[in-house]
Amino acid sequence: MKKILFILIVAVVFHGCASYPKNFTYRYQKEDTGLGQLIDINGYYVSQLGCDSTFFSMFMFYPDGLFLIATTSRITPELIDCFENDSHSKICKYPLWGIYKLEGNLIKTQVIRPEGSGCVIFRDYRILEDKSLVNVSDYVEPQHTNLAYMINYPSFLNNECEKRALFYPLKKKRNFFRK
């Protein structure tokens, strides 16, 4: 019963029957995007968030368009376990789910921070010729958030100091529909 309830909640959020920020425009299609032929998606990536940032993004992609991300000051075994197993740790509630789409060599993502009436965080990753990734943008649209702390989100529309994200393979990945 819990699994059915969880799937219904996810369907409501990702199919637009519930209220969501106006600028969250991607919809979950539940179809293979082809991303697995362009990059390795059997694990997670870690990238630094900016030229002078001490924060990292830990993220992974699913073949059907789902995206999981956590921003952290350090990658811990507990957080890795959340990406792999969906443990019952409180930290596993922190990573955010979102949706991605491919546009040429760009992976464009949208994630909703659930506080208030929600706030969309946009992150774009460029696929390089060697199949690695660089984070090229990370931003919010301040006019579409009522979260005061997100209005000045430390963001960039164009990354001034692109660094390749590091890839870490996993034996298995957290299942979105598992509960």
C-alpha positions in Angstrom: 0.0 0.0 0.0 2.8 2.4 0.8 4.4 1.8 -2.6 1.1 2.6 -4.4 0.7 5.8 -2.3 4.2 6.9 -3.1 3.8 6.2 -6.8 0.5 8.3 -6.8 2.3 11.2 -5.1 5.1 11.1 -7.6 2.6 10.9 -10.5 0.8 14.0 -9.1 4.0 16.0 -8.8 5.6 15.0 -12.1 2.4 15.1 -14.2 1.2 18.5 -13.2 -2.0 17.6 -11.3 -0.6 19.4 -8.2 0.6 22.9 -7.9 4.2 23.4 -8.8 6.3 26.5 -9.7 5.3 28.1 -13.0 8.9 27.8 -14.3 9.0 24.0 -13.7 8.3 23.1 -17.3 9.7 19.6 -17.7 7.4 16.6 -17.4 8.3 13.1 -16.6 7.9 11.0 -19.8 8.9 7.6 -18.4 10.8 6.9 -21.6 14.4 6.0 -22.3 16.2 9.3 -23.1 19.2 7.7 -24.7 21.6 9.4 -22.2 23.1 6.0 -21.3 24.6 5.8 -24.8 26.3 9.2 -24.4 27.7 9.0 -20.8 28.0 6.4 -18.1 24.9 6.5 -15.9 25.7 3.5 -13.7 26.9 5.6 -10.8 27.1 9.2 -9.6 29.1 12.3 -10.5 30.7 14.9 -8.2 31.4 18.5 -9.4 32.4 21.6 -7.6 29.8 24.4 -7.6 31.8 27.4 -8.7 35.2 29.1 -8.9 35.5 29.8 -5.2 32.9 27.4 -3.8 33.6 24.8 -1.1 30.4 23.0 -2.0 30.0 20.0 -4.2 27.1 18.6 -6.2 26.7 14.9 -6.1 24.2 13.8 -8.8 23.1 10.9 -11.0 20.9 10.3 -13.9 18.4 7.6 -14.7 17.7 6.3 -18.2 14.0 7.5 -18.1 14.7 11.2 -17.4 14.9 11.3 -13.6 17.7 13.1 -11.9 18.9 12.9 -8.3 21.1 15.6 -6.7 22.5 16.7 -3.3 24.6 19.7 -2.6 27.1 19.2 0.2 30.3 20.4 1.7 31.7 16.9 1.8 30.9 13.5 0.3 30.2 11.1 3.1 29.7 7.3 3.1 26.2 7.9 4.4 25.4 10.1 1.5 26.8 7.6 -1.0 24.7 5.0 0.7 21.6 7.2 0.0 22.4 7.2 -3.7 22.9 3.5 -3.8 20.5 2.0 -1.3 17.9 4.5 -0.2 18.7 3.7 3.5 16.5 4.9 6.3 19.0 7.6 7.4 17.6 11.1 7.8 20.2 12.4 5.3 18.4 10.3 2.6 15.5 12.8 2.6 17.9 15.6 1.6 18.8 14.7 -2.0 16.3 16.3 -4.5 14.6 14.5 -7.4 14.1 16.3 -10.7 13.9 15.8 -14.4 16.4 16.2 -17.2 16.2 16.5 -21.0 18.8 16.4 -23.7 19.4 19.2 -26.0 22.3 18.4 -28.3 25.4 18.0 -26.0 23.6 19.6 -23.0 21.8 17.8 -20.2 19.3 20.4 -18.9 17.9 19.7 -15.4 15.1 21.1 -13.3 14.7 20.3 -9.6 12.1 21.7 -7.2 13.1 22.7 -3.7 9.8 21.9 -1.9 9.8 24.7 0.7 7.2 27.4 0.5 5.5 27.3 -2.9 8.6 25.6 -4.3 11.6 27.0 -6.1 13.1 25.5 -9.3 16.8 25.1 -9.5 18.2 24.8 -13.1 21.5 23.1 -13.7 23.0 22.3 -17.1 25.8 19.9 -17.9 27.8 19.8 -21.1 28.8 16.4 -22.4 32.4 16.5 -23.6 33.9 14.4 -26.4 35.5 12.0 -23.9 32.0 11.5 -22.4 32.8 13.4 -19.3 30.6 16.2 -17.9 31.1 19.9 -16.9 28.5 21.9 -15.0 27.9 25.0 -17.2 25.1 26.7 -15.3 23.4 26.5 -11.9 20.8 29.1 -11.2 17.3 30.0 -10.0 14.9 32.6 -11.4 14.4 34.9 -8.4 11.1 36.3 -9.8 9.7 32.7 -9.4 10.5 32.1 -5.7 9.1 33.2 -2.4 12.0 31.7 -0.6 14.1 34.7 0.6 17.3 32.6 1.0 17.0 31.4 -2.6 16.7 34.8 -4.2 20.4 35.3 -3.8 21.2 31.7 -4.6 24.9 31.6 -5.4 24.4 30.8 -9.0 25.9 31.3 -12.4 24.4 31.3 -15.9 27.8 30.7 -17.4 30.4 28.8 -15.4 33.6 30.9 -15.5 35.8 28.0 -14.3 34.5 24.7 -15.7 35.9 21.6 -14.1 35.1 18.1 -15.2 32.8 16.2 -12.9 34.3 13.1 -11.4 32.4 9.8 -12.0 32.1 7.1 -9.4 30.5 3.8 -10.5 27.9 2.1 -8.2 27.0 -1.6 -8.1 23.4 -0.6 -7.9 21.4 2.6 -7.8 18.7 3.9 -5.5 15.3 3.0 -7.0 13.0 6.0 -7.3 9.8 3.9 -6.8 11.1 1.8 -3.9 9.6 2.3 -0.5 
